[in-house]
Amino acid sequence: MSLTTSTIATMLPVTDTDRAKEFYADRLGLPFQGANSAGELMFSLAHGDALVLLPREAGTQSKSTAMSWQVTDVEKEMTELESRGITFEDYDLPGLKTVNHIAEIDGDRAAWFLDPDGNVLCIHQGAMQGATTA
């Protein structure tokens, strides 16, 4: 089996699985598939991919972008997510500045938000190839 054609499971650490389940299922709208015997929560993503939330202690979260969803319209998706209580981040870093929560990077557009544990998540419009991520 080739990695280029394999489905992907993204693993993210969370400290409170009940809070994480509410966020990913209710606020982001990801289909919840259940929990395994280790208490890991499983969600369906596109193309057979999966998101697995791992119960972990605080401090294990990455401060870089952990996941990014390609969308056709960043503003429209932001409006939908904001209606579900999602708050988007603003950045003013060398090579990355957001205006109204959106960064323009080589013609692509991106906006970032955090899950309840501080994992950095992104929605982007365009390929985002070679882009700097928050």
C-alpha positions as CSV (number, residue, x, y, z in Angstrom):
1,M,0.0,0.0,0.0
2,S,1.4,3.4,-0.9
3,L,1.2,6.3,1.5
4,T,0.1,8.6,-1.3
5,T,-3.2,6.7,-1.6
6,S,-3.7,5.8,2.0
7,T,-6.4,7.3,4.2
8,I,-5.1,9.4,7.1
9,A,-5.9,9.5,10.8
10,T,-5.0,12.7,12.5
11,M,-4.4,12.4,16.3
12,L,-4.9,15.4,18.6
13,P,-4.4,15.5,22.4
14,V,-7.3,16.7,24.5
15,T,-7.6,17.0,28.3
16,D,-11.4,16.7,28.6
17,T,-13.0,14.3,26.1
18,D,-16.6,15.4,26.9
19,R,-15.7,19.1,26.2
20,A,-13.8,18.0,23.1
21,K,-16.7,15.9,21.8
22,E,-19.1,18.8,22.1
23,F,-16.6,21.1,20.3
24,Y,-15.8,18.7,17.4
25,A,-19.3,17.2,16.9
26,D,-21.6,20.2,17.8
27,R,-19.6,23.2,16.9
28,L,-17.5,21.9,14.0
29,G,-20.2,19.4,12.8
30,L,-17.9,16.4,12.5
31,P,-19.6,13.0,12.5
32,F,-18.8,11.3,15.8
33,Q,-18.1,7.6,15.3
34,G,-17.7,6.5,19.0
35,A,-14.9,5.9,21.5
36,N,-12.6,3.0,21.8
37,S,-11.6,1.1,24.9
38,A,-8.8,3.6,25.6
39,G,-11.3,6.5,25.7
40,E,-10.1,7.9,22.4
41,L,-12.9,9.7,20.4
42,M,-13.2,9.0,16.7
43,F,-14.7,11.3,14.1
44,S,-15.2,10.9,10.3
45,L,-13.5,13.2,7.9
46,A,-13.6,13.4,4.1
47,H,-12.3,10.6,1.8
48,G,-12.3,8.0,4.6
49,D,-9.9,10.0,6.8
50,A,-10.4,10.2,10.5
51,L,-9.8,12.4,13.5
52,V,-8.9,10.7,16.7
53,L,-8.8,12.7,20.0
54,L,-6.4,11.3,22.5
55,P,-7.0,11.9,26.3
56,R,-3.8,13.5,27.5
57,E,-2.5,15.8,30.2
58,A,-2.4,19.5,29.6
59,G,0.7,20.8,27.9
60,T,0.8,18.2,25.2
61,Q,-0.9,20.4,22.6
62,S,1.1,21.8,19.6
63,K,1.2,25.5,19.2
64,S,1.5,25.1,15.4
65,T,-1.4,24.3,13.0
66,A,-2.5,20.8,13.7
67,M,-5.2,20.5,11.1
68,S,-6.4,22.6,8.2
69,W,-9.6,22.1,6.1
70,Q,-9.6,23.3,2.5
71,V,-12.9,25.3,1.9
72,T,-14.3,27.0,-1.1
73,D,-15.1,30.3,0.7
74,V,-13.2,31.2,3.8
75,E,-15.6,34.1,4.8
76,K,-18.7,31.9,4.4
77,E,-17.2,29.1,6.5
78,M,-16.1,31.6,9.1
79,T,-19.6,33.0,9.4
80,E,-21.0,29.5,9.8
81,L,-18.4,28.6,12.4
82,E,-18.8,31.9,14.3
83,S,-22.6,31.2,14.5
84,R,-21.6,28.0,16.4
85,G,-19.4,29.9,18.8
86,I,-16.0,29.6,17.1
87,T,-13.7,32.5,17.7
88,F,-11.0,33.2,15.1
89,E,-7.5,34.2,16.0
90,D,-5.5,37.2,14.8
91,Y,-1.8,37.2,14.1
92,D,0.8,39.8,13.5
93,L,4.0,37.9,12.9
94,P,6.9,38.2,10.4
95,G,5.4,36.8,7.2
96,L,1.9,36.2,8.7
97,K,-0.6,39.0,9.4
98,T,-4.3,38.6,9.6
99,V,-6.8,41.2,8.6
100,N,-10.4,40.5,9.9
101,H,-9.0,37.1,11.0
102,I,-7.8,36.2,7.5
103,A,-4.2,35.9,6.2
104,E,-3.4,36.3,2.5
105,I,-0.4,34.0,1.7
106,D,0.7,33.8,-2.0
107,G,-2.9,34.2,-3.2
108,D,-4.3,31.7,-0.7
109,R,-6.4,32.7,2.2
110,A,-6.5,31.2,5.7
111,A,-8.1,31.7,9.1
112,W,-7.1,30.0,12.4
113,F,-9.0,29.1,15.5
114,L,-8.3,27.0,18.7
115,D,-10.1,24.0,20.1
116,P,-10.8,24.0,23.8
117,D,-7.3,22.6,24.5
118,G,-5.4,25.1,22.5
119,N,-4.8,22.9,19.4
120,V,-4.5,25.2,16.4
121,L,-7.0,24.5,13.6
122,C,-7.3,26.3,10.3
123,I,-9.6,26.7,7.4
124,H,-8.0,27.7,4.1
125,Q,-9.0,28.6,0.6
126,G,-6.5,27.5,-2.0
127,A,-3.6,25.0,-2.0
128,M,-1.6,26.5,0.9
129,Q,1.5,24.8,-0.6
130,G,4.7,26.1,1.0
131,A,2.8,28.6,3.2
132,T,3.8,29.6,6.7
133,T,1.4,28.4,9.3
134,A,0.6,29.8,12.7
